[in-house]
Amino acid sequence: MGNLLLLKLLHIGAAVLLLGNVTVTGVWAAYLYRVRDAVPFARVARVIMLTDWIFTLSGGAVLTFTGIQLALREGLRVRETPWLMHGIGALAVSTLVWLVVLLPDQFRMERIADGPSLRRLFLRWSVAGWASTAVLFYGLYAMVTRR
């Protein structure tokens, strides 16, 4: 298997890992929030944090590294390639939301037992998370369609 093919495989695998984790996390979190009487939500928030560090961070890092390598190998001028700018922009926006809103809220959700504070925090986390996920899917669309 050539290096270019391996880079492409790793790039696609990282995108699947990243998008899959954030999507499934949103679905499971919504379900488990609704049954928080049976499963304390602090535990759920802890597992979300763990899977973020393992899958979201590693997927995003590999996606970024392989994307840079592929652009260099193909001689693409990033600033002159709209679909690359859209994909990179989407990843950057989503990463910023993750760092500024989602991670801090996840830390807070680990420490709040229940009640109105958790409800408000979970709602904000969910809205920001789904918006960030939509941005990532837009980035995937831009990269696949090269638009």
PyMOL commands that set and color helices and strands:
alter all, ss='L'
color gray80, all
select helices_A, chain A and resi 3-34+41-73+78-80+82-111+116-145
alter helices_A, ss='H'
color red, helices_A
deselect
rebuild
show_as cartoon
